[in-house]
Amino acid sequence: MGFKMGIVGLPNVGKSTLFNALTKTAAAQAANFPFCTIEPNTGEVNVPDPRLDKLAAIAKSKEIIPARMTFVDIAGLVKGASKGEGLGNQFLANIRETDAIAHVLRCFDDGDVTHVDGRVNPVEDAEVIETELMLADLESIEKRRAGLVRKLKGNDKDAQQQDRLLAAAQEVLENGQPARTVEVDEEDKKAWKMLQLLTTKKILYVCNADESDAATGNAYSKAVEEMAAAQGAASVVISAKIEEEISQLDEEEQEMFLEELGLTEAGLDRLIRAGYELLHLETYFTVGPKEARAWTIREGTMAPQAAGVIHGDFERGFIRAETIAYDDYVELGGEGPAKEAGKMRAEGKGYMVKDGDVLHFLFNA
């Protein structure tokens, strides 16, 4: 699995420019007017991980296959979107299909780029978007609870659970809080996720700053950072213009360009890492002469389920996992030496996969 992140924000904050840069395509039209993105654009990027290159070099792998991350560029929302203003609810529906929201906020001054409200205030911009998502959730909840009345009269247990969770979400939303603030019991988590409420999505605030502020941030991004910390959300500073320029350069030119700007890595790398941390994702590897490949799982994934990411048959017929820690694999020089040194372990169904594990699965077909 990879993960899908929806890029949202008010018009003219740099969403499409960032999307174009991150996916190295011109699929999303970037222009200085609202609603230039008419359909949600989807692009996939490799997840940068230098560990994969090291493993491939040791194993002399013919092919390197990194993990993938999907970005969805969703058209600019405006105040009243939940009631059909601007391009309305069709774009709110696109957010439901994502794992997290990258909320791009304008953190730069530029008189040549129009702000939809005629001012630059990223915290207020964030509140506008959050309010629209909350209003959309409330409308959805009211309709769904009304649709459950007949099943509730028949004492349908699934309907009772769904209505109870919807009521909990409705209560916090009516008090001005997003649905993600609801404390959900373990036995309710699957049903809660199935509700697909917009404000249960985790948020990564992306501060789009000028080139000169990309390394250190500015007063705007610091205000966003404080807001994110108060919410338990994450934030990252990126310059969409820099990312756009980087996307046109080769690897050596990118390093020189970043060094000149005082940056140690591209914004894409920071954004993906922040997204992984936000969603509690980690990576394991499969390595051999044919290919070295990275696989994305959630923290706490057990060995059979990790195997299932490769193929469902691996999970259904799981026997055991042979695992070598990344550091041992690199330090000892590969699978053979690690095995000879006693660093390869056989693990069963109760093994929780760790970030960086090099795994080989045995299973019954």
Legacy VTK file of the C-alpha trace (Angstrom):
# vtk DataFile Version 3.0
C-alpha trace
ASCII
DATASET POLYDATA
POINTS 365 float
0.000 0.000 0.000
0.965 3.581 -0.474
-1.220 6.382 0.690
-3.369 8.998 -0.964
-3.163 12.622 0.074
-5.652 15.213 -1.106
-4.246 18.700 -1.758
-6.826 21.294 -0.732
-6.939 25.003 -0.066
-8.493 28.274 -1.134
-8.018 29.367 -4.761
-4.627 30.860 -5.700
-2.630 29.521 -2.751
-0.310 27.450 -4.964
-2.037 24.045 -4.892
-1.751 23.252 -8.580
1.769 24.684 -8.832
2.798 22.394 -5.988
0.982 19.423 -7.519
2.685 19.967 -10.882
6.072 20.126 -9.223
5.564 17.130 -6.979
4.337 14.856 -9.736
6.663 16.381 -12.362
3.778 16.760 -14.762
1.767 19.603 -16.231
-1.468 17.659 -15.788
-2.939 20.283 -13.478
-3.234 23.698 -15.072
-1.672 26.350 -12.851
-3.053 29.825 -13.492
-3.751 33.028 -11.610
-7.517 32.716 -11.440
-9.901 30.711 -9.233
-11.175 27.263 -10.195
-8.527 26.534 -12.828
-8.670 22.913 -11.622
-11.981 21.573 -12.904
-11.448 17.862 -12.247
-9.368 16.342 -9.460
-5.964 15.468 -10.893
-4.139 12.441 -9.586
-0.402 11.850 -9.720
1.930 9.282 -8.197
5.450 9.929 -6.956
8.207 7.700 -5.646
8.772 7.774 -1.909
12.449 8.716 -1.496
14.311 6.254 0.741
18.125 6.027 0.537
17.988 2.705 2.397
16.481 1.052 -0.672
19.419 2.100 -2.858
21.908 0.694 -0.323
20.113 -2.624 -0.165
19.923 -2.849 -3.950
23.650 -2.152 -4.281
24.533 -4.910 -1.803
22.203 -7.462 -3.439
23.132 -6.298 -6.955
19.422 -6.003 -7.719
18.570 -5.462 -11.381
15.563 -3.288 -10.563
14.739 -0.843 -7.777
11.039 -0.326 -7.010
10.304 2.368 -4.405
7.053 2.761 -2.510
4.539 5.126 -4.089
2.500 8.030 -2.796
-0.579 9.405 -4.563
-1.441 13.097 -4.620
-4.906 14.297 -5.570
-5.152 17.960 -6.551
-8.646 19.084 -5.553
-10.114 22.338 -6.846
-10.015 25.444 -4.658
-12.770 25.592 -2.071
-14.382 28.850 -1.013
-16.632 29.990 1.802
-20.048 28.453 1.152
-18.702 25.385 -0.699
-20.766 23.111 1.532
-23.856 24.902 0.197
-22.725 24.720 -3.418
-20.747 27.966 -3.666
-17.866 27.992 -6.126
-17.632 24.492 -7.543
-19.404 23.039 -4.547
-19.919 19.601 -3.167
-18.409 17.524 -5.973
-14.969 18.400 -4.626
-15.910 17.692 -1.039
-16.737 14.168 -2.219
-13.221 13.769 -3.669
-11.722 14.413 -0.218
-13.577 11.386 1.202
-11.409 9.060 -0.904
-8.099 10.264 0.569
-6.156 9.054 3.626
-5.125 12.550 4.702
-5.437 16.176 3.674
-2.513 18.371 2.707
-3.978 21.809 3.372
-1.960 24.334 1.371
-1.908 27.784 2.956
-0.619 30.981 1.423
2.303 32.193 3.524
3.717 34.799 1.128
2.982 38.386 0.111
2.603 39.058 -3.607
0.421 41.827 -4.993
0.435 40.161 -8.417
-1.292 37.009 -7.122
-4.920 37.620 -6.201
-6.215 36.291 -2.890
-9.862 35.302 -3.056
-10.593 37.397 0.084
-8.138 40.203 -0.688
-5.817 39.539 2.261
-3.111 37.132 3.456
-3.967 35.315 6.671
-3.226 31.575 6.550
-4.837 30.821 9.921
-8.127 32.379 8.813
-7.836 30.521 5.486
-7.478 27.247 7.381
-10.549 28.083 9.450
-12.600 28.771 6.291
-11.782 25.367 4.838
-12.302 23.547 8.150
-15.683 25.259 8.600
-16.825 24.158 5.139
-15.778 20.572 5.820
-17.573 20.649 9.187
-20.758 22.016 7.614
-20.615 19.337 4.922
-20.207 16.665 7.612
-23.187 18.008 9.583
-25.392 17.946 6.489
-24.266 14.395 5.712
-24.877 13.232 9.291
-28.396 14.667 9.416
-29.351 12.882 6.181
-27.796 9.590 7.253
-29.408 9.591 10.694
-32.791 10.286 9.097
-32.204 7.307 6.800
-31.537 5.007 9.762
-34.897 5.573 11.505
-36.621 2.485 10.072
-33.705 0.145 10.898
-33.464 1.580 14.404
-37.127 0.763 15.005
-36.298 -2.791 14.040
-33.423 -2.904 16.573
-30.791 -3.406 13.869
-27.465 -3.607 15.761
-25.341 -2.186 12.928
-27.744 0.734 12.548
-27.632 1.343 16.312
-23.823 1.457 16.251
-23.795 3.750 13.225
-26.360 6.117 14.721
-24.470 6.247 18.038
-21.245 7.195 16.261
-23.000 9.727 14.035
-24.592 11.299 17.116
-21.184 11.609 18.783
-19.770 13.286 15.681
-22.777 15.580 15.403
-22.374 16.735 18.995
-18.741 17.838 18.582
-19.414 19.407 15.180
-22.305 21.461 16.568
-19.876 22.670 19.245
-17.473 23.892 16.566
-15.017 20.989 16.721
-14.049 18.586 13.896
-15.121 14.941 14.090
-11.516 13.829 14.618
-11.803 15.073 18.209
-14.253 12.252 19.044
-12.684 9.517 21.194
-13.554 6.211 19.535
-13.400 2.838 21.329
-11.394 0.042 19.720
-14.494 -1.999 18.847
-15.989 1.012 17.037
-12.945 1.996 14.969
-13.845 0.012 11.849
-17.414 1.368 11.791
-16.116 4.873 12.516
-13.773 4.726 9.542
-16.629 3.522 7.327
-18.516 6.757 8.047
-15.927 8.593 5.884
-16.542 11.939 7.548
-14.424 14.719 6.049
-13.246 16.115 9.371
-11.935 12.756 10.587
-9.101 13.047 8.045
-5.724 13.882 9.492
-4.358 17.228 8.335
-0.908 18.274 7.224
-0.703 22.045 6.854
1.585 22.971 3.959
2.901 26.515 4.293
3.620 27.804 0.793
6.304 30.447 1.349
8.570 32.601 -0.802
11.909 31.167 -1.937
13.706 33.342 0.626
11.627 31.874 3.489
11.689 28.203 2.421
14.547 27.275 4.767
13.553 29.252 7.861
9.843 29.992 7.479
8.284 33.368 8.318
5.721 34.939 10.604
2.861 33.418 8.600
4.255 29.870 8.790
5.054 30.236 12.494
1.399 31.145 13.158
0.351 28.024 11.230
2.840 25.902 13.184
1.321 27.101 16.465
-2.197 26.369 15.187
-1.161 22.872 14.034
0.478 22.103 17.386
-2.666 23.146 19.240
-4.733 20.803 17.049
-2.330 17.868 17.183
-1.831 18.274 13.432
1.422 18.603 11.473
2.904 21.394 9.379
5.698 21.758 6.862
7.154 24.782 5.032
7.555 24.475 1.261
8.077 26.910 -1.585
5.956 25.746 -4.534
8.113 27.903 -6.830
11.289 26.139 -5.664
9.673 22.727 -6.057
8.601 23.690 -9.579
12.177 24.674 -10.472
13.635 21.543 -8.853
11.313 19.315 -10.859
13.024 20.481 -14.071
16.569 19.673 -12.871
18.583 16.462 -12.814
19.773 14.985 -9.504
23.164 16.733 -9.450
21.662 20.101 -10.388
18.996 19.663 -7.695
21.634 19.188 -4.980
23.536 22.307 -6.080
20.349 24.368 -6.301
19.172 23.296 -2.829
22.597 23.986 -1.340
22.555 27.530 -2.729
19.200 28.093 -1.012
20.387 26.660 2.299
18.113 23.620 2.037
19.234 20.073 2.807
16.417 18.317 0.947
13.554 18.965 -1.444
10.149 19.912 -0.100
8.687 16.704 -1.518
10.904 14.650 0.804
9.818 16.682 3.834
6.172 16.481 2.840
6.223 12.699 2.365
8.094 12.146 5.627
5.612 14.351 7.479
2.758 12.431 5.843
4.222 9.089 6.919
4.603 10.307 10.498
1.088 11.762 10.491
-0.457 8.469 9.349
1.937 6.264 11.374
3.298 4.509 8.294
6.540 2.593 7.968
8.485 0.647 5.343
9.781 -2.878 4.964
11.869 -4.261 2.105
12.114 -7.347 -0.074
15.565 -7.714 -1.629
17.089 -10.068 -4.159
19.061 -10.193 -7.425
15.904 -9.573 -9.463
14.620 -6.530 -7.572
14.824 -4.480 -4.379
11.427 -3.177 -3.378
9.941 -1.001 -0.633
6.506 -1.738 0.828
4.417 0.625 2.956
2.514 -0.619 6.016
0.994 0.941 9.093
2.875 0.832 12.376
1.912 -2.246 14.358
1.219 -4.438 11.300
1.684 -8.149 11.984
3.716 -10.358 9.637
0.764 -12.054 7.821
-0.868 -8.702 7.070
2.472 -7.267 5.903
2.757 -10.251 3.550
-0.752 -9.507 2.310
0.411 -6.140 1.022
2.383 -8.060 -1.610
-0.437 -10.496 -2.428
-3.520 -11.799 -0.656
-2.296 -15.391 -1.117
0.781 -14.546 0.979
-1.440 -13.613 3.909
-3.915 -16.485 3.530
-1.181 -19.143 3.274
1.322 -17.499 5.623
3.761 -19.931 7.266
6.545 -17.704 8.566
8.674 -14.660 7.781
12.453 -14.685 7.557
13.640 -11.273 8.659
16.915 -9.365 8.860
17.120 -5.903 10.407
18.219 -3.234 7.914
21.322 -2.288 9.929
22.432 -5.924 10.144
21.885 -6.467 6.407
24.001 -3.425 5.514
26.690 -3.907 8.155
27.239 -7.600 7.350
26.952 -7.218 3.578
23.786 -9.014 2.585
21.512 -11.970 3.258
24.175 -14.713 3.198
26.583 -13.121 5.693
23.667 -12.036 7.924
22.369 -15.602 7.981
25.821 -16.991 8.803
26.132 -14.485 11.649
22.805 -15.605 13.085
21.075 -12.340 12.288
18.314 -13.879 10.168
15.312 -14.784 12.317
12.277 -16.964 11.593
9.159 -15.192 12.841
5.569 -16.451 13.019
2.101 -14.918 12.845
2.625 -13.010 16.092
5.574 -10.992 14.801
5.063 -7.228 14.508
7.021 -5.956 11.515
9.521 -3.192 12.258
10.478 -0.260 10.053
13.412 -1.245 7.850
12.957 -5.004 8.130
14.243 -6.990 5.153
11.677 -9.782 4.796
11.197 -13.033 2.912
7.800 -14.751 3.308
7.126 -18.479 3.190
3.534 -19.472 2.437
1.306 -22.272 1.168
-0.087 -21.554 -2.285
LINES 1 366
365 0 1 2 3 4 5 6 7 8 9 10 11 12 13 14 15 16 17 18 19 20 21 22 23 24 25 26 27 28 29 30 31 32 33 34 35 36 37 38 39 40 41 42 43 44 45 46 47 48 49 50 51 52 53 54 55 56 57 58 59 60 61 62 63 64 65 66 67 68 69 70 71 72 73 74 75 76 77 78 79 80 81 82 83 84 85 86 87 88 89 90 91 92 93 94 95 96 97 98 99 100 101 102 103 104 105 106 107 108 109 110 111 112 113 114 115 116 117 118 119 120 121 122 123 124 125 126 127 128 129 130 131 132 133 134 135 136 137 138 139 140 141 142 143 144 145 146 147 148 149 150 151 152 153 154 155 156 157 158 159 160 161 162 163 164 165 166 167 168 169 170 171 172 173 174 175 176 177 178 179 180 181 182 183 184 185 186 187 188 189 190 191 192 193 194 195 196 197 198 199 200 201 202 203 204 205 206 207 208 209 210 211 212 213 214 215 216 217 218 219 220 221 222 223 224 225 226 227 228 229 230 231 232 233 234 235 236 237 238 239 240 241 242 243 244 245 246 247 248 249 250 251 252 253 254 255 256 257 258 259 260 261 262 263 264 265 266 267 268 269 270 271 272 273 274 275 276 277 278 279 280 281 282 283 284 285 286 287 288 289 290 291 292 293 294 295 296 297 298 299 300 301 302 303 304 305 306 307 308 309 310 311 312 313 314 315 316 317 318 319 320 321 322 323 324 325 326 327 328 329 330 331 332 333 334 335 336 337 338 339 340 341 342 343 344 345 346 347 348 349 350 351 352 353 354 355 356 357 358 359 360 361 362 363 364
